[in-house]
């Protein structure tokens, strides 16, 4: 029902935008340079950044022409040296065979050039950073690729740093991002399909998948959901994510976002679909399962024993971030007999001067930590982390001395915050932060019984979630032991012979079994030769 209402709203938006653009949509060129320039000036509303330069061509006749581009979106050196100069200083007469547009295309030393059909194509070309060449006396205009806006260089990802692994990350330019994928995945079966989204922003969205690995039904479902989006503008990949996810009311993310090209490349090799949005350094991976939010690309760059240990630590930190405050509230308020005697005495001594119940104490500290966390993010980079750490220490120490909270509560909140930071996915850690507060209420009203009820409700909710038809808890539920080799523990790479069955890939073979066995046999032969030599 929710998706149907969104589609109805999208149709209304589309009709409204079509009405506002009907003055130039599908309008053909008049054949007169003066009249077309008047239409263009009216279309762009006399904007100062729209540059219109009229000039006289020297060959084949003294025909008048003009170029139209937006200052700041084009490379002016390309316009001057490779467009204006060949046309004004043309020594070679155009051929008599063929039409004049083809002759012009042959003499412009720029690879991307094409003929325009109507004003709508002209507007999109100019707004995309191309330069339009208009000719007098009925010749069709041409668009030439001269994109050259300012862009940020490839830098290390800020949200997904690793100790061992590549240091390059996505940028805000779509073509740079697709090139980063192409550089790693030199496979002609890699498909990059472009989609335009946003009635006013006309944002470029790229759909990436490997033909022969990705399941066509999943690719088609992702494509259809993106094409159904009718909105005035798309400024970041989060816009796309909110429209195409399955369950809008779930706190758990159903689409994974990443700044790392190596992470998206690995997902494509598993049969997933990648989504890149122009203007956003965050790519998206679909479909997504719960286990992949607690894995990192670094897990595959280290040996499997180290990666498995780190994954267990992340799972432990996940339970700490979700359950520690609730367990403290339940044990201290309802089940003190379950706490060791010496620890109970120490906790009682710490709470002797605290005037609040444990649940109020926990809420005060958790809300304070969330405020400090948000404040440290919004402050300038050099002082943000410092303010967060110093503020937490000062507030915690002052609260203990004032008798507002107990020392054990400060330790619990600190461990909870550290546990939430251990998650590789920021969106997944936010889900745990959201669920922590209702879980504390259940613990404060029903003790451990309330905690168990809430955890069961979360588990049932996770079992009901899907991401583009894929169960969210796969391969645990439904149970597929083949996929367990890369969930909360990681098997050796030579044992991971098949791609995860969760994504239902067409090509299931990832490692040739004979190749893996050949490596082992080769090692054994080398050892035998070394022993014989000794």
N, C-alpha and C positions, 0 to 999 in steps of 0.2 A: 504493500500500500504506500509506503514511504517513497519507493522508487517511482511509482506511478505519479504521485503528486509532484515529484521533482521534474519528471518528464513534461507534465502539463505546464509547470512554471517555465521550463526551458522553451516550449513552443510559444508562449506569450512573449518572452524576451526576444526570440527570433523574429516574430512578426513586428515587434516594435522597432528593432534595429533595421529591418528591411524597409520600413516606412521612412526612417530617417536618412537612408542612403539611396532612396529611389531616384534622386536627382541625377546620379551619375552611374547607377548600377546598370550595366549592359549598354551604356550609351556609346555609340560608335564615333569615330573621328570624322570631322567635317571635311577634311582635305585642305582646309585653309589654315596656314600657320597662325595667323592673327586670331582667328576664331578659337582654335584649339588652346592657345595660350590664355585667352580670356576665360575659357572653361576651367583650365588648370588653376588659374589664380582664384577663381570663385570656389573651386573645390577645396583648396587649402586655406582659404580665408585670409589671403594676404599675409601669411606667416613670414616672419623675418628670416627664419632659417631655411626657407625654401628658395633655392637659388635658381634663377632662370637666366641663362646667358644666350643671347642671340648673336649669330655670326653669319658670315658669307662663305660658302664653300667655293673653292676655285675650280674643281673638276667634278663632273664633266661639263657642267654649265654653271653660271653664276646663280645658283639656287640658294635661297635663304634657308637657314636651319637654326635650331635652338636646342640646348640641353637643359634638363631639369634634374636637380638632385637636392638632397637635404644636407646642409652643412653640419658636419660632425658625424655623419653616418657613412661618408665616402672617403676614399683615399684621394686627396686632391692631386697628388703626383700622378696617379694612374689616369685621372681625368685629363690632366694637362698634356702628358707626354704620349699616352696611348689612345686617346680619343680625339681631343681637339687638334693636336699637331698633325696626325695623319690626314685629317679631313680638310684642314685649312691649307696645309702645304702638300697637297696631293699632286705629284708630278705625273703619275700614270693615269691614263684615261681609262674609265670603266669599260668593261667589255660590252659588246652590243647584244650578246646572247643572254637569255635569262632576264629576270626582273631586276629592278634597281636595288631592292632590299637585299637580295643575295649578293650583288656586287659589293654593296656596303659591308656586309658581314665578312666578305673575303678580305677586305682592305683594313678592317679594324683589328689591330694585333692584340686582342683580348679573347681568351678562350670561351668564356660564357657570354653569348649574345643571342638574342632571339627577337622575333617580330611580335609586336603587340596587336591585340584585336580590338580592345575597347578601353574605355576610361577606367573601368574597374581594375583591369590588369595593370594599367599605368599607375594608379594610386597605390596598389599593393607593391609594385616594383620600387617606386620611389621611397615608400615608407620602409622597405626592407633594406635600403642602403644601395640600391642600384641607381644608375644614371640613365635617363630616357633621352633619346635623340629623336627630335621631331623634324620632319622635312616638309617643305612647302610643295604646293602643286600636287596634292593627292597621294603622295607616297606614305606608306604605313610607318608609324614610329617604331623604333628599335629600343630594346632595353639591354644595357651592358652591365655586367657584374663589376662593380667598383667598391665593394664593401671594405671599409677600413676604419671602423669606430675603435675607440679606446677600449682595451680589454685587460683584465688581470691575467698575469702569467700563471703557469702551472706551479702550485705550491703544495706543501705538505698538508694533508687533511688535519683539521683542528679537532674534530669530534671523534676520530677513529685512529688515534696514534698507535703505532706498534713499535716494538723493540727491534724486530727483525722483519724486513719486508720492504716493498717499494715505498718511496716517499712522495710520489706524485698523486695529486688528487684532481677531481673535477673542478672546472671553472664555470663562469657564467655564460660562456660561449658554447653553443651546441656543437659546432663543427670541431672544436678542439676536443670536446668530450667524446664524440664518435671516433675521432682519430686515435685517442688514447685506447679505446677498445680495439680498433683495427690493428694497432701496433702490437697488441698482445695476442690477438686472435686472427691469425693469417689464414682464414678459412673462407673460400669463396661462397660457402653456404651461409655465411653470416648475412642476415637480411636486416636492413635498416629502412623502415617505412616511415615516411613523413606524414604527419597529420596536423592540420591547422585548427587551433582551438582558441576561442575568444573572438566575439563579434567585433570588438573595437581594437583589442591588442593584436589579434591575428598571430598568436604565439605559435612558434614551431615546436611540435612535439615529435620525438623520434621513438618508434617502437622497434626494439631489437630482439631477435631470436635467431637460433640456428636451424635452418631448414634441414629436416631429417632427424633432428633430436627432439625439439620442442613438439608437444602434441598440438596438432592444428586446431582442435576444438578450444584449447585454452588460449591460444594466440587469437583466434577469432573472437572469443568472449571479451578479452582485454581490448581489442580493437573496437568492437561495437560499443562498449561502455564509454570509451574515450570519445568516439564520434557522436554519441548521444548528448555530450555536454554542450549546452547552449548557455553561455554566460558572457557578460560584457568584456571581462578581462581575466587573464591567467597570469599572475605575477610570480608564482613560485610553484614548485612541484606539489606542495601541500594542497593546492586547489584541486589538482587532478586526483590526488589520493582520497580526498573527502568525498568526491563524486563517485568513484568507482569501487570503493570498499563495500563489502557485503553487509556488514552490521554496523550501522552508524552509531548505535548506542552502547557499543561495547568499549570498555576502557583499553582493551588489548589491541595493538596495531595488527591489521591484517595484510599490510603491505610494508615491506622492509625498505627503508631509505638508507643510502650510503653515499659517502664522498669518495670512495675508493674504486678506481677502475679495475683493479685486480679482483676485488670482491664481486663486482658485477660480471666480469669475465668468467669467474668460477661458477656463478649462478647460471649463466648462459650454457655452459658446458654440462650442467646438470639437467637441462631441459626447461629452465625457467624463462620468463620474459622480462626484458629490461625496458624501462621507460626513462627517457631523458627529456628535459624541458629547457628550452632556451631561456636564459636569464637566471637559472638556478644551478648551484653547484651540487645539488643533491639529486642523484638518480634514484629510481625506485625499482624494486624487484618483486615480481608477482609470479605465481602465488607464494604465500608465506606461511610457514608453520611455526609453532611455539618454540621448538628447539633451536631454530636457526637464529633467534634473537640473542642467544647466549653463546654463540660461536663467533670467533674472530678469524680473519685471514691468517693471523700469526699461528693459529693452531696447525696449519698445514705446512708451515715453514720450519717448524721444530719437530723433533722426533716424537713419536706417538705417545711415549710414556710421559713426557713433559706436558704435551697437549692434554692428555687425559687428566693429569693432576690439576692443571689449571682450570679445566672445565668443571671438575668436582668442586673446586674452590668457588667458581662462579655460581654453581647451584646452591652451595651453602650460603653464599652471600645473598642470594635471592630469598631464601627462607628467613635469613636474619632481617633483611629489609622489610619483610612482610609481617613476621610473627613476633619479633622480640618485644616491642612495647606491649602487645596484647598478652603475651605470656607473663610479663611482669605484672600487669594489672590483674590477671586471673589468679596467679599464684599468691600475690600479696593480699588480695581481697577475699578470695573464696577458698583457696587451697594452701594455706601456710604450712600444713603438715607435710606437704611434698617437698619442702625446702629443708636442706640440712640445718641442724640446730644452731651451729656456729654462725651460719650465714643469716639465719632468721634474727639472731641477736644483733648482728651487725646492721642489718636492714632496719630493725626496730630502733636502734640507737640513732641512725641517720634520719629516720622519720619522726623522731620524738618532737621536733620543733616545727614540723610541716603542718600547716593548718588545713590543707586540702586533702581530699580523697585521692587515691592513686590515679584514677582515671582523669581527674581534673589536672593533677600534676603532669601526667603524660601529655595531655592535650596542650597545656601551656608550653611545654618544652618543644613538642613537635611543631606547633605553629610558629614558635620563635625561630626554630631551625629553618623552616620553609621560608620565612621572611628574610633571614640572613642569606640563604642560598639565592633567592631571587635578587636581593640587593647586590650581592657579589657579581652576579651575571650582568646587571645593568650598569655597574660602575665601569670606568675606563680600565682597559686591560692591565696596566702595571699595578694598579692599586686594588683591583677587584678581589683577587685571591687573598691578599694581605688583610683586607677589611673583613673578609669572611672568616678567616682563621682567628684573627685577633678578637673580632666581635664575639665569636663562639666561646673563646676562652674567657673573655671578660664577663660575658653574660652568665655563663655557667658557674664561674667561681663566685660572682656576686650573688647569684640566686641561692647557692648553697650557703654562703655566709649569712645571708638574710633569712634563711630558714624557709624559703618559699618552696624549694625542691630538695630532695635527698641526693646524696652523692651517687647512689646506685642508679637513680633515674638519669643523671647526667651521663653515666657510663653507657646505659642502655640506648639513649638517644644518639650518642656518638657512634656506637657500633652499628646502629640502624642506618645512620647517614653514610657511614663508610661502606656498608653492604650495598646500598643503592648506587654508590659510585662505581662499584666493581662490574656493573652490567655493561657490556660493549654497546648496547643499543640504548640511546637516550629515551626514545619513545616507550620502550619496554619498562625502563625504570620509572617513568612517570606513571604508568599503570599501577605499579606496586605502591607508589606514593599515594595515589588516589584511594586504593583499596585499604590502605593501612588505617585510615580514620574510621570507616564503618566497622572494621574488624575490632578496633579498640572499644567501640560502643557495645558490640556483642560480648566482648570479654568482660566489660564492666557491668553488664546486666546478667549474664548467665555463666560466667567463668569459662572453664575449659570446654564445657558443653556448647557454649555459644561459639567458641573458636572453631570447634569441629563442624558445627552446622554451617558456618560461613565458608569454611574451606571446602566442604562438600558442595555448597552452592556454586563456588568459583569453578570447581572441577566439572560440575554439570554444565555450566555455561561454556567452558572451554571445549567440552565434548560436542556441544551444539554448534560451535562456530565453524564456518567454512571460508576458504579464500579461493574464489573462482572455481568452486566445485571440489576443492581439495580439503579433507578434514584437517582442522587446525592442530590437533594433537597427533597427527600421523608422524611417524610410523608406530607410536605407542598405542593409539586407538584410532582406527582399527590396527590390530597388532600385525606387524610385518617384520620378522626378525632380520631380514636382509637389510632393512634400513637402519637397524640399531647400531650398525658399525660406525655411524657418523652422527650420533645424537649427543647424549651426555657424556659419552666417551668416544675416543677416536682410535680406530684400528690402524695398523700399518698400511701405508699406501698400496703396497703390493697385495694386500688382502682385500682391498676395496675394488673388486673386479668389475662390479656393475654399478651403474648410476642409481641413485636413490629411486626406488619404485614409487615414491610418493607423487612425483611429478608425471608419472606415466610416460616416460620418454619413448620415442620410436626406436632409437638406437640405444639398447641397454648396456652394451659393452663399453666399459671405460678403460680397463686394463686387459690386454690379451693374456689369458691364463698361461699360454705357452711362453710368453715373454717373461712373466713373473717367475715361472719355474726355471727358465733358462738362466736368469740372474742368480738364483740360488745354486743351480748346478755349476755355473761358472765359478762362483765363490768356492764351492767344495773342491772343484778341480784345482783351483789355484792353491788351496790349502794342501791338497795331496801332493802337488808338484813341489811345494815348499818343503814338506816333510821329507820327500824323497831326496831333495837336494841336500838337506841337512844330514 
